[in-house]
Amino acid sequence: MSVGFLGLGSMGSAMAEQLVKAGHNVVVWNRSPEKVEPLVAMGATAAEEPFEALRQEFSFSMFANDSVAEEVLSAEMVHRISGR
């Protein structure tokens, strides 16, 4: 299964790590790129843009608050995901 994960704070990193350990193809993205590195070392794939993670079969977001979610998941991002 291909899983996208956005937001790699304490909870998001732990959840994404478990998905990698379970053998899933995990594509990760975070606003602070250094948070992606440990998961990539475990076998995850780094997404350069959030929409790359959101294009997976399943995707999860674990953002700090609503304003971050609104910033990342803008209408422009939705258009990029759908290819419009």
ChimeraX attribute file (.defattr): number of C-alpha atoms within 10 A of each C-alpha:
attribute: neighborCount
match mode: 1-to-1
recipient: residues
	/A:1	10
	/A:2	15
	/A:3	21
	/A:4	27
	/A:5	28
	/A:6	28
	/A:7	25
	/A:8	26
	/A:9	15
	/A:10	10
	/A:11	13
	/A:12	20
	/A:13	21
	/A:14	12
	/A:15	16
	/A:16	24
	/A:17	19
	/A:18	12
	/A:19	19
	/A:20	19
	/A:21	14
	/A:22	9
	/A:23	12
	/A:24	15
	/A:25	17
	/A:26	26
	/A:27	28
	/A:28	33
	/A:29	24
	/A:30	24
	/A:31	16
	/A:32	10
	/A:33	13
	/A:34	10
	/A:35	17
	/A:36	22
	/A:37	14
	/A:38	12
	/A:39	21
	/A:40	16
	/A:41	9
	/A:42	11
	/A:43	17
	/A:44	25
	/A:45	19
	/A:46	21
	/A:47	20
	/A:48	14
	/A:49	15
	/A:50	23
	/A:51	21
	/A:52	18
	/A:53	26
	/A:54	25
	/A:55	16
	/A:56	18
	/A:57	10
	/A:58	13
	/A:59	16
	/A:60	17
	/A:61	19
	/A:62	18
	/A:63	19
	/A:64	13
	/A:65	8
	/A:66	9
	/A:67	10
	/A:68	13
	/A:69	15
	/A:70	11
	/A:71	10
	/A:72	21
	/A:73	15
	/A:74	11
	/A:75	11
	/A:76	11
	/A:77	16
	/A:78	14
	/A:79	11
	/A:80	15
	/A:81	16
	/A:82	9
	/A:83	7
	/A:84	7
